[in-house]
Amino acid sequence: MQVLTDKAPYHHGDLRRAVLDASLELVARAGPDGFSLREAARKVGVSATACYRHFADKSAVLRELAAEGFAELARAMLDARDRAVHGRRGVARARAHLLAVGRAYVEFGLSQPARFTLMFQCPEARGRPAARPDADPYVLLGRALDELAEVGAVTPLRRRGAETKAWSIVHGLTTLLQGGGISCKDAREREVLIDTTLAFVVDGLCGTKRPGLAARASRRRARSRRA
């Protein structure tokens, strides 16, 4: 992301992009409540009127920044999934899928704290649907959970409402690490905490049964009904 300072005003090019970048920097400094579109205009080096040609108000800027954040998070989750599942099949693939999208979520929140906070805590940023299903992190989480269910690693009962449960744990870990609610002595300890928390989520969903047991039991019940 291009960083704009008060000493480097905008001169030409994509004003919309310049305003968004400046606004995100201001949000990082003072939070969504401490940001104004007029201040962003001053930072970019243009009049407020010029900014209003692109954005109706401050809320429009915040919504756009949040939408960009959700799309970027979704891309990170998809990329992580593709790397993790390569060469895997069955339950191993499904577990790797969920672990990968969960880790991508945490890493995004820790690497972009200002945007992450804006995405989830700013009222003006809520309520804008993703342009495509694959740009919605919640949909991508659901797909990972569906795959676990399809290979028999998660029962239909455990699958029901699992998005909210899994998301709550992973989002909570991210915000606690981000805000200092959980302190780790070094990066290694933090990585171990992330890995074990994600494994806790997956193991909790899958229960203690052997992988594939539910699928085999379902097939046996189906055969008995046909008999």
C-alpha positions as CSV (number, residue, x, y, z in Angstrom):
1,M,0.0,0.0,0.0
2,Q,1.3,3.4,-0.9
3,V,1.9,5.6,2.2
4,L,0.9,9.2,1.8
5,T,2.3,11.8,4.2
6,D,1.5,15.5,4.7
7,K,4.8,16.3,2.9
8,A,3.9,14.2,-0.2
9,P,0.6,15.6,-1.6
10,Y,-1.3,14.1,-4.4
11,H,-0.6,15.6,-7.9
12,H,-2.2,13.5,-10.5
13,G,-3.4,10.0,-11.2
14,D,-6.0,8.0,-9.3
15,L,-7.5,10.4,-6.7
16,R,-10.0,7.8,-5.5
17,R,-7.1,5.4,-4.6
18,A,-5.1,8.2,-3.0
19,V,-8.0,9.2,-0.8
20,L,-8.6,5.6,0.3
21,D,-4.9,5.1,1.1
22,A,-4.7,8.3,3.1
23,S,-7.9,7.5,4.9
24,L,-6.6,4.1,6.0
25,E,-3.5,5.7,7.3
26,L,-5.6,8.2,9.3
27,V,-7.8,5.4,10.6
28,A,-4.7,3.5,11.8
29,R,-3.6,6.6,13.7
30,A,-6.8,7.7,15.3
31,G,-9.4,5.0,14.6
32,P,-12.6,5.3,12.6
33,D,-14.1,7.8,15.0
34,G,-11.1,10.1,14.6
35,F,-11.0,10.1,10.9
36,S,-12.7,12.7,8.6
37,L,-12.9,13.0,4.9
38,R,-11.7,16.7,5.1
39,E,-8.6,15.5,6.9
40,A,-8.0,12.9,4.2
41,A,-8.3,15.6,1.6
42,R,-5.7,17.8,3.4
43,K,-3.4,14.8,3.6
44,V,-3.7,14.1,-0.1
45,G,-3.3,17.8,-1.0
46,V,-6.7,18.4,-2.6
47,S,-9.9,20.2,-1.7
48,A,-12.6,18.4,0.2
49,T,-14.8,19.1,-2.8
50,A,-12.6,17.0,-5.0
51,C,-12.9,14.1,-2.6
52,Y,-16.7,14.4,-2.5
53,R,-16.8,13.8,-6.2
54,H,-15.7,10.3,-5.5
55,F,-17.3,9.6,-2.1
56,A,-20.6,10.9,-0.7
57,D,-19.3,11.1,2.8
58,K,-17.0,9.5,5.4
59,S,-19.2,6.5,5.7
60,A,-18.7,5.7,2.0
61,V,-15.0,5.8,2.4
62,L,-15.1,3.5,5.4
63,R,-17.4,1.0,3.6
64,E,-15.1,0.9,0.7
65,L,-12.0,0.3,2.9
66,A,-13.9,-2.5,4.7
67,A,-15.0,-4.1,1.4
68,E,-11.4,-4.0,0.1
69,G,-10.4,-5.7,3.4
70,F,-12.9,-8.5,3.1
71,A,-11.9,-9.1,-0.5
72,E,-8.2,-9.1,0.4
73,L,-8.8,-11.5,3.3
74,A,-10.7,-13.8,1.0
75,R,-7.9,-13.9,-1.5
76,A,-5.4,-14.7,1.3
77,M,-7.7,-17.6,2.5
78,L,-8.0,-18.9,-1.0
79,D,-4.2,-18.8,-1.6
80,A,-3.5,-20.5,1.7
81,R,-6.1,-23.2,0.9
82,D,-4.6,-23.9,-2.5
83,R,-1.1,-24.3,-1.1
84,A,-2.3,-26.5,1.8
85,V,-4.4,-29.0,0.0
86,H,-2.0,-29.6,-2.9
87,G,-1.4,-33.3,-3.1
88,R,-3.7,-34.3,-0.3
89,R,-7.0,-36.2,-0.4
90,G,-9.9,-37.2,1.8
91,V,-9.9,-36.3,5.4
92,A,-6.3,-35.0,5.3
93,R,-7.2,-32.6,2.6
94,A,-10.3,-31.4,4.4
95,R,-8.4,-30.8,7.6
96,A,-5.6,-29.0,5.9
97,H,-8.3,-26.8,4.1
98,L,-9.8,-25.6,7.4
99,L,-6.5,-25.2,9.1
100,A,-5.2,-23.1,6.2
101,V,-8.1,-20.7,6.0
102,G,-8.0,-20.3,9.7
103,R,-4.3,-19.4,9.8
104,A,-4.8,-17.0,6.9
105,Y,-7.5,-15.2,8.8
106,V,-5.3,-14.8,11.9
107,E,-2.3,-13.7,9.9
108,F,-4.3,-11.1,8.0
109,G,-5.7,-9.6,11.2
110,L,-2.2,-9.4,12.7
111,S,-0.6,-7.9,9.7
112,Q,-3.3,-5.3,9.0
113,P,-4.7,-4.4,12.4
114,A,-6.2,-1.0,11.3
115,R,-8.1,-2.5,8.4
116,F,-9.1,-5.6,10.3
117,T,-10.5,-3.5,13.2
118,L,-12.4,-1.3,10.7
119,M,-13.9,-4.3,9.0
120,F,-15.5,-5.6,12.1
121,Q,-16.0,-2.8,14.6
122,C,-17.0,0.2,12.5
123,P,-20.9,0.5,12.1
124,E,-20.5,2.4,8.9
125,A,-18.6,-0.5,7.3
126,R,-21.2,-3.1,7.9
127,G,-24.0,-4.3,5.6
128,R,-22.2,-4.4,2.3
129,P,-22.4,-7.8,0.6
130,A,-19.4,-9.3,-1.2
131,A,-19.4,-8.9,-5.0
132,R,-18.9,-12.6,-5.4
133,P,-19.2,-15.6,-3.0
134,D,-15.5,-16.3,-3.3
135,A,-14.8,-12.8,-2.0
136,D,-16.7,-13.5,1.2
137,P,-14.5,-15.0,4.0
138,Y,-17.6,-16.4,5.8
139,V,-18.6,-18.3,2.7
140,L,-15.1,-19.7,2.3
141,L,-15.2,-20.9,5.9
142,G,-18.5,-22.6,5.2
143,R,-16.9,-24.4,2.2
144,A,-14.1,-25.7,4.4
145,L,-16.6,-27.0,6.9
146,D,-18.6,-28.6,4.1
147,E,-15.6,-30.5,2.9
148,L,-15.0,-31.9,6.4
149,A,-18.7,-33.0,6.4
150,E,-18.5,-34.5,2.9
151,V,-15.6,-36.8,3.8
152,G,-17.3,-37.9,7.0
153,A,-15.0,-36.2,9.4
154,V,-17.8,-34.0,10.8
155,T,-21.3,-35.3,11.6
156,P,-24.3,-33.4,10.3
157,L,-25.1,-32.4,13.9
158,R,-21.7,-30.9,14.5
159,R,-21.7,-29.2,11.1
160,R,-24.9,-27.3,11.9
161,G,-23.9,-23.8,12.9
162,A,-20.2,-24.6,12.9
163,E,-19.4,-21.4,11.1
164,T,-20.3,-19.2,14.1
165,K,-18.4,-21.4,16.5
166,A,-15.2,-21.7,14.5
167,W,-15.2,-18.1,13.5
168,S,-15.8,-16.9,17.1
169,I,-12.7,-18.8,18.4
170,V,-10.4,-17.8,15.5
171,H,-11.6,-14.2,15.5
172,G,-11.3,-14.0,19.3
173,L,-7.7,-15.3,19.1
174,T,-6.9,-12.7,16.5
175,T,-8.2,-9.8,18.4
176,L,-6.6,-10.8,21.6
177,L,-3.2,-11.2,20.0
178,Q,-3.7,-8.0,18.1
179,G,-4.7,-6.0,21.2
180,G,-2.3,-7.5,23.7
181,G,-4.9,-9.4,25.6
182,I,-2.7,-12.5,25.1
183,S,1.0,-11.9,25.3
184,C,3.6,-14.3,23.9
185,K,7.3,-14.1,24.8
186,D,8.4,-14.5,21.2
187,A,7.2,-15.2,17.7
188,R,7.7,-18.9,18.1
189,E,5.4,-19.1,21.1
190,R,2.8,-17.1,19.2
191,E,3.0,-19.5,16.2
192,V,2.5,-22.5,18.5
193,L,-0.5,-20.8,20.1
194,I,-2.1,-20.2,16.7
195,D,-1.4,-23.7,15.5
196,T,-2.7,-25.4,18.7
197,T,-5.8,-23.2,18.7
198,L,-6.6,-24.0,15.1
199,A,-6.1,-27.7,15.8
200,F,-8.4,-27.4,18.8
201,V,-11.1,-26.1,16.5
202,V,-10.7,-28.8,14.0
203,D,-10.4,-31.6,16.5
204,G,-13.4,-30.3,18.4
205,L,-15.5,-30.3,15.2
206,C,-14.3,-33.8,14.3
207,G,-14.7,-35.3,17.7
208,T,-12.7,-38.3,18.8
209,K,-14.0,-40.7,16.2
210,R,-11.7,-42.1,13.5
211,P,-11.6,-40.2,10.2
212,G,-14.3,-41.6,7.8
213,L,-16.2,-43.5,10.5
214,A,-19.3,-41.4,10.1
215,A,-19.3,-41.9,6.3
216,R,-18.9,-45.6,6.7
217,A,-21.7,-45.8,9.3
218,S,-24.0,-43.7,7.0
219,R,-23.4,-46.2,4.1
220,R,-24.2,-49.1,6.3
221,R,-27.4,-47.5,7.4
222,A,-28.3,-46.9,3.8
223,R,-27.6,-50.5,2.8
224,S,-29.7,-51.7,5.7
225,R,-32.7,-49.6,4.6
226,R,-32.5,-51.0,1.1
227,A,-32.4,-54.5,2.4
